[in-house]
Amino acid sequence: MEIQLWRSILCPYELAVKELVVKFRHIITEHRQNDLYSPIEQVRGRVKSVSSILEKLHRKNIPIERMEEEMEDIAGIRIICQFEEDIETVADLIQKRTDMTVKSEKNYLKHMKQSGYRSYHLIIYYTVDTLQGPKRLQAEIQIRTMAMNFWATIEHSLQYKYKGDMPPHVAERLTKAADAIISLDREMSSVRNEIMDAQNSSQMQSNLVKDILNNIENLYKLSNKREVMKIQDEFLRVFRTKDLQQLQRFHRQLDIIAEGYRAQAVDQKGSGPHF
């Protein structure tokens, strides 16, 4: 197969990965902008290399002309969550989307692989627009916790090193590590509510500070510099208290002040000469 043909085959998959990564990252942004906990922590994507595709075709005995029909993971998306409970939330979120269709699911959380591998896999159909028109292709979405991802990355490297024939003593230590990962995820789940509260408070403070600084910058254009400096000094005083309630009160008061200046500016514009 010519190199140019490979490029033309893989180009739509590269587009699909870029679009899907942007869409899932936007979910994170939407949650955080609304002071909500995001079940998605990180998103990554990749298109399988030609070398990996050829190796899998050979290993699975797939004819090259059947590649796109039978290989479901040419495009791959990995979604990382903080807690195991978030995995089901993300899977449900994907199921409800109208811009992708779930073809199949594999739950390696309930049915862990013998090696100790745990993750949640979805195969989806996704359509991209190309110069030749719409193209419906398959993509694999893996959903796992940060701890699961750490283990899986190490296991993948070892499988590559030993070409699928891992020595028993290495496999045994990997299995023990998988047990430790399960314990870690359970321990993190036990303090999930406390962690979520802390992260939500931090995100709320970040959003408040952003809004306050935007208001101060806008006031600088409408008010005199001395008054804005006083407001900024007061903001810094409140910020140093690390009291979220005080910051919220200051935010509300500043909104009222800013609205007053905006109304005043509109009145001044409206009081000009009429022709």
C-alpha positions in Angstrom: 0.0 0.0 0.0 1.4 3.4 -1.0 2.3 6.0 1.7 -0.1 8.5 0.3 -2.9 6.0 0.6 -2.1 5.6 4.3 -2.2 9.3 4.8 -5.6 9.6 3.0 -7.0 6.7 5.1 -5.8 8.1 8.5 -6.6 11.8 7.9 -10.3 11.5 8.8 -9.3 9.6 12.0 -6.9 12.4 13.0 -9.8 14.9 12.5 -12.1 12.7 14.6 -9.6 12.6 17.4 -9.1 16.3 17.4 -12.9 17.0 17.4 -13.6 14.5 20.2 -10.8 15.8 22.4 -12.1 19.3 22.0 -15.7 18.2 22.8 -14.7 16.3 26.0 -12.5 19.1 27.2 -15.4 21.5 26.7 -17.4 19.4 29.1 -14.7 20.0 31.7 -14.8 23.7 31.0 -18.6 23.9 31.2 -18.6 22.2 34.6 -15.9 24.4 36.0 -17.4 27.7 34.7 -20.6 26.8 36.5 -18.9 25.9 39.8 -19.6 22.2 39.3 -17.4 19.2 39.9 -16.3 17.7 36.6 -16.4 13.9 36.3 -13.7 14.2 33.6 -10.3 15.2 34.8 -8.2 14.8 31.6 -8.7 13.9 28.0 -6.1 12.5 25.5 -6.4 11.2 22.0 -4.3 9.4 19.4 -4.4 7.8 16.0 -2.8 4.3 15.8 0.5 4.4 14.0 0.8 2.5 10.7 3.3 0.1 12.4 0.7 -0.7 15.2 -2.0 -1.1 12.6 0.0 -3.6 10.5 1.0 -5.5 13.7 -2.6 -5.8 14.8 -3.8 -6.8 11.3 -1.3 -9.6 11.4 -2.0 -10.7 15.0 -5.8 -10.7 14.4 -5.5 -12.1 10.9 -7.6 -9.2 9.5 -7.4 -8.7 5.7 -6.1 -5.2 4.9 -9.1 -4.4 2.8 -11.3 -5.1 6.0 -9.2 -2.9 8.2 -11.6 0.0 8.8 -14.6 -2.3 9.3 -12.9 -4.7 11.8 -10.4 -2.4 13.6 -12.3 -0.4 16.1 -9.5 1.4 17.7 -7.7 3.2 14.9 -8.9 6.4 16.6 -8.5 6.3 20.4 -9.7 8.6 23.2 -8.7 8.2 26.8 -10.7 9.9 29.5 -9.2 10.1 32.9 -11.4 10.4 36.0 -10.4 11.1 39.6 -12.8 8.5 41.2 -14.1 5.1 40.1 -17.7 6.4 40.6 -17.1 9.0 37.9 -16.5 6.4 35.2 -20.2 5.4 35.0 -21.2 9.0 35.0 -19.0 9.7 32.0 -20.2 6.5 30.2 -23.8 7.6 30.7 -23.0 11.1 29.5 -21.5 9.6 26.3 -24.6 7.4 25.8 -26.9 10.4 25.8 -25.0 12.5 23.3 -26.5 12.9 19.8 -23.2 13.5 18.0 -21.9 10.0 18.6 -23.5 6.5 18.7 -22.3 3.8 21.0 -21.7 0.5 19.1 -20.5 -1.6 22.1 -19.3 -1.6 25.6 -16.7 -3.6 27.6 -16.7 -3.2 31.3 -13.3 -4.3 32.6 -14.2 -3.0 36.1 -16.8 -5.7 36.8 -14.9 -8.2 34.7 -11.2 -7.5 35.3 -8.7 -9.1 32.9 -6.5 -11.8 34.2 -3.5 -9.5 34.1 -5.2 -7.0 36.5 -6.2 -4.6 33.7 -9.3 -2.4 34.7 -11.0 0.1 32.5 -14.3 0.9 30.8 -14.3 0.7 27.0 -16.8 2.2 24.5 -16.7 1.7 20.8 -18.6 4.6 19.1 -19.5 5.7 15.6 -18.6 9.3 14.9 -19.0 11.3 11.6 -16.5 13.8 10.3 -16.8 16.1 7.3 -14.1 15.6 4.7 -13.5 16.9 1.2 -15.1 13.7 -0.1 -18.1 14.3 2.1 -19.2 12.9 5.5 -17.3 9.8 6.7 -18.7 7.6 9.5 -15.9 5.9 11.4 -15.3 4.0 14.6 -13.4 5.2 17.7 -12.5 3.6 21.0 -13.1 5.5 24.2 -11.3 4.2 27.3 -12.5 5.6 30.7 -10.4 5.0 33.7 -9.1 6.5 37.0 -5.7 8.1 37.3 -4.5 5.1 39.3 -5.8 2.6 36.7 -4.2 4.6 33.9 -0.8 4.5 35.8 -1.0 0.7 36.1 -2.2 0.2 32.5 0.7 2.4 31.1 3.3 0.3 32.9 1.6 -2.9 31.9 1.6 -1.8 28.2 5.3 -1.0 28.3 6.1 -4.4 29.8 4.0 -6.2 27.3 5.8 -4.4 24.5 9.2 -5.2 26.0 8.4 -8.9 26.4 6.4 -9.2 23.2 3.4 -10.7 25.1 5.6 -13.4 26.8 6.0 -11.7 30.2 8.2 -13.7 32.8 6.1 -15.2 35.6 7.8 -13.2 38.4 7.1 -9.9 36.5 3.5 -10.9 35.9 3.1 -11.7 39.6 4.4 -8.4 40.8 2.2 -6.6 38.2 -0.8 -8.5 39.7 0.1 -7.4 43.2 0.4 -3.8 41.9 -3.1 -4.1 40.4 -4.5 -5.1 43.8 -2.8 -2.1 45.3 -4.4 0.1 42.7 -7.9 -1.3 43.6 -7.2 -0.5 47.3 -6.0 3.0 46.4 -9.2 3.8 44.3 -11.4 2.5 47.1 -9.5 4.6 49.7 -9.9 7.7 47.5 -13.6 7.0 47.0 -14.0 6.9 50.8 -13.0 10.6 51.0 -14.6 11.6 47.6 -17.2 14.0 49.1 -14.5 15.9 51.1 -12.2 16.1 48.0 -15.1 17.3 45.8 -16.1 20.0 48.3 -12.6 21.3 48.5 -12.2 21.3 44.7 -15.6 23.0 44.2 -14.7 25.7 46.7 -11.4 26.3 44.9 -13.1 26.5 41.5 -15.7 28.8 42.9 -13.1 31.1 44.3 -11.2 31.1 40.9 -14.4 32.1 39.1 -15.2 34.8 41.6 -11.8 36.3 41.3 -11.9 36.3 37.5 -15.3 38.1 37.6 -14.1 40.6 40.2 -11.0 41.5 38.2 -13.1 41.9 35.0 -15.4 44.3 36.8 -12.5 46.3 38.2 -11.0 46.5 34.7 -14.3 47.7 33.3 -14.7 50.3 36.1 -11.3 51.7 35.3 -12.8 52.8 32.0 -15.9 54.3 33.5 -14.7 55.7 36.9 -11.7 57.7 38.2 -8.5 56.0 39.0 -8.5 56.9 42.7 -11.9 55.2 43.3 -10.9 52.1 41.3 -7.6 51.9 43.4 -9.7 51.9 46.6 -11.9 49.1 45.2 -8.8 47.1 44.2 -7.2 47.5 47.7 -10.4 46.3 49.3 -10.5 43.3 47.0 -6.9 42.4 48.0 -7.8 42.7 51.7 -10.8 40.4 51.2 -8.8 38.0 49.1 -6.1 37.6 51.8 -8.8 36.5 54.4 -9.3 33.3 52.3 -13.0 33.6 53.3 -15.2 32.5 50.4 -18.3 34.1 51.9 -16.6 37.5 52.2 -15.4 37.2 48.7 -19.0 36.4 47.5 -20.3 39.4 49.4 -17.6 41.7 47.8 -18.5 40.2 44.4 -22.2 41.1 44.9 -21.4 44.6 46.1 -19.0 45.2 43.2 -21.7 44.1 40.8 -24.1 46.7 42.2 -21.4 49.4 41.9 -20.5 48.4 38.4 -24.2 48.4 37.3 -24.5 51.9 38.7 -21.5 53.2 36.7 -22.8 51.5 33.5 -26.2 53.0 33.9 -24.6 56.4 34.5 -22.5 56.0 31.4 -25.6 55.2 29.4 -27.5 58.3 30.8 -24.5 60.5 29.9 -24.6 59.2 26.3 -28.3 59.7 26.1 -28.1 63.3 27.3 -26.0 64.5 24.4 -27.3 66.8 21.7 -30.0 65.4 19.3 -30.1 66.2 15.6 
